[in-house]
Amino acid sequence: MTKSDLVAVIAHKTGLEREEVSRVVEAFMETIKGSLLEGKHYELRGFGSFIVRERAAKVARNITKNESMLIPARRVPVFKPSKKFTELFDEYDKKK
């Protein structure tokens, strides 16, 4: 599903104009990204959490040149689904 698909579904379900829904979805995503860049996290109860994790520096190997290289530590955004969200998939899989 693309962002425009999401906007269309929400517009259909709420009866709001697509342009209005698009602005809300865009504002939501910008808010999440801004918070993650500041090191904060977002928790949407029953859905999941957007968090930032620290990846440690590590040594990798370039096999074509047969040399080692250092990959520096970095921060990465992560989505962690809530327990309720993952339980939905467990229930769905049991029904199959």
Backbone hydrogen bonds, N-H to C=O, Kabsch-Sander energy under -0.5 kcal/mol:
donor,donor_aa,acceptor,acceptor_aa,energy
6,L,2,T,-2.3
7,V,3,K,-2.5
8,A,4,S,-2.2
9,V,5,D,-2.4
10,I,6,L,-2.6
11,A,7,V,-2.6
12,H,8,A,-2.2
13,K,9,V,-2.6
14,T,10,I,-2.3
15,G,11,A,-2.1
21,V,17,E,-2.4
22,S,18,R,-2.8
23,R,19,E,-1.9
24,V,20,E,-2.0
25,V,21,V,-2.8
26,E,22,S,-2.5
27,A,23,R,-2.4
28,F,24,V,-2.5
29,M,25,V,-2.3
30,E,26,E,-2.4
31,T,27,A,-2.3
32,I,28,F,-2.3
33,K,29,M,-2.6
34,G,30,E,-2.6
35,S,31,T,-2.3
36,L,32,I,-2.4
37,L,33,K,-2.2
38,E,34,G,-1.4
39,G,36,L,-1.3
40,K,35,S,-2.4
42,Y,50,F,-2.3
44,L,42,Y,-0.5
44,L,48,G,-3.3
45,R,43,E,-0.7
47,F,44,L,-2.7
48,G,44,L,-2.2
49,S,80,K,-2.6
50,F,42,Y,-2.8
51,I,49,S,-0.6
51,I,78,V,-2.9
53,R,76,V,-2.7
55,R,53,R,-0.5
55,R,74,R,-3.6
56,A,54,E,-0.5
58,K,71,I,-2.3
60,A,58,K,-0.5
60,A,69,M,-3.0
62,N,67,E,-2.9
63,I,61,R,-0.9
66,N,62,N,-1.3
67,E,62,N,-1.5
69,M,60,A,-2.6
71,I,58,K,-3.4
71,I,69,M,-0.6
74,R,55,R,-1.8
76,V,53,R,-2.6
78,V,51,I,-3.0
80,K,49,S,-3.0
80,K,78,V,-0.5
82,S,47,F,-2.1
86,T,82,S,-2.3
87,E,83,K,-2.2
88,L,84,K,-1.3
89,F,85,F,-0.9
90,D,86,T,-1.6
91,E,87,E,-2.6
92,Y,88,L,-2.2
93,D,89,F,-2.6
94,K,90,D,-1.8
95,K,91,E,-1.3
96,K,92,Y,-0.9
